[in-house]
């Protein structure tokens, strides 16, 4: 509810309390990553997003989308593209799949060509 209504300070406190109670709860780190991202604390958002990804064994598409957004905002385009692609692979029928795919194509064009 806090995320839906934009109470990101409250969301962060709730998520951090959940992390204290269960430091292996992937969802708590996901929601703190969301809160940090919306509070423009991108380093913290990246850290908690990566923790959520590790706890989920890379299998939660929501976390890949979060990390894509955070890496893109931090200018880490290659990492952003990789996470967006993982999101699309795991969630091809998502409502936002077309928009994410278009963003991946745009970002991919900005990457330097790989040396072969």
Buried (B, 14 or more C-beta within 10 A) or exposed (E): EBBEEEBBEBBBBBBBEBBEEEEEBBBBBBBBBBBBBBBEBBEBBBBBBBBBBEBBEEEBBBBBBBBBBBBBBBEBBEBBBBBBBBBBEBBEEBEEEEEBBEBBEEBEEEEEEEEE
